[in-house]
Amino acid sequence: MATIKITKKTAKTTLAGLLLFVCFLLISPLIANTQMSARQSATADTHRNASIETLNIASQQPQAQPQGQQQGQQQGQQQGQQQGQSLGQAETLAVKTSAINTADSNTSQPASTSESAPTESASTENALTESASNKTEAAEPASSAVKSEQSERSQQSQQSGAQTEKTTISPYLLRMGSGTLGGNYFVLGQAIGGVISHPKGSLVCGQGGTCGVTGLQALNVATSGSIDNLNKLKAGEIDTGFVQSDIAYWAYTGTGLFENREKQGNLRAIASLYPEAIHILVRRDAQINAIEELIDKRVSVGDRRSGTLLGARLVLDAHNITEDDMQTEYLNNLQAIEKLTAGQLDAMFFSVGVPAPSITALFNENATDYQLLSIADSAQKTIMRAGHYFSPYQIPAGAYNGVEAVNTISVYALWLTTDTMEEALVYELTKALWHDESKRLLQQSATGQSVTIESSLEGVGIPLHDGAKRYYDEIDKRF
């Protein structure tokens, strides 16, 4: 058996080796961690350098960006101009009435009915004028396009010898001056505007669509009424408008209210629409039972540019009452009704067709708070001598909730334009108004029910437009 002989020297060597091995085991993880940290640090430096480089590049981009924006804007403007030229007519047809209605519903009145310049509320009147001017500018492209296209079609027709039974208007924005919100003129403007319109994309006539003028879109422009519509027609701010027959005659002849003023000899009638009755609406708690009792009361006689004011003055004159004898206010119909219901007025005049929607609502809400005054026969005769186109009228019992028959006077409302409107267009408008389908649609509103072909020429004291006359001649209805 071999004997292992361990010397002192061997033992020392072995112990040293074991110590070295143990040290190696302890130091190895430290070395590995150090190497890993070094690699992570290098990687971080690389990412940091890359980030710095990216930031440097980004910091240079704002200098080049405005140039790109300018180029984009220039290109956008060029494209917008090209699109605007090709779509200008379509954009014109997109004009809405809400802004117009809002502006006119807050209208104050000028100081004198014989002048259109305002004194009571210049800022509101200027806003209305500016609004109308903007609408005029918006409609000009369509109007010009129509005239140009109609001229081309006329030339082509003459060259080819072709005969066209129906004129196609493409496209056309027709601005209709109506009246104040709540009044029959405005409601009628909505109704007639609907039946004469037939823009591109409409359903077929008789198959769910109206039988209006192909390519035409009517725009109902809220105004203060007859005189305001005449002023706007003269200024070219509307194309057609509703005007009382007596006021239309005075403007055309330069008599009555328009004496010593320039005649509007270019006025032309399209149709007589319906009779307008003078309503004298009073609060019962004001204890007014006759027109003579309006003295010293708070009374609205109508907007200074309205036909209501003219009728009110005729009624007051027939009873020897002046505006100075009352606490007179010159409010449009909507403003007057609001103040009457609030107890801030005792009475108001309102020249409007029967039944008037706003008055209907008033009596439906509380019939016992209000009443309508009658005009005596003797006063009616005096009024008719002064106002040639007025005639006796009775508001039938039951026309308003709880109201018995009321004797008053009336005057016809006319649909007017000027002699500058194309004959072909007015012919189509007249034909569309009296279409059987239009009659059915008009019957759906209380105001429209009074519009009939039988009375289409009643109270017309000015010349018919040639286009309208052509249609009436075709149906053998003589003026």
Secondary structure, 3 states (H helix, E strand, C coil): CCCCCCCHHHHHHHHHHHHHHHHHHHHHHHHHHHHHHHHHHHHHHHHHHHHHHHHHHHHHHHHHHHHHHHHHHHHHHHHHHHHHHHHHHHHHCCCCCHHHHHHHHCCCCCCCCCCCCCCCCHHHHHHHHHHHHHHHHHHHHHHHHHHHHHHHHHHHHHHHCCCCCCCCCCCEEEEEECCCCCCHHHHHHHHHHHHHEECCCCCCECCCECCCEECEEEEEECCCCHHHHHHHHHHCCCCEEEEEHHHHHHHHHCCHHHCCCCCCCCEEEEEEEEEEEEEEEEEHHHCCCCHHHHCCCEEECCCCCCHHHHHHHHHHHHCCCCHHHCEEECCCHHHHHHHHHCCCCCEEEEEECCCCHHHHHHHHHHHHHEEECCCCHHHHHHHHHHCCCCEEEEECCCCCCCCCCEEEEEEEEEEEEECCCCHHHHHHHHHHHCCHHHHHHHCCCCCHHHCCHHHCCCCCCCCECHHHHHHHHHCCCCC
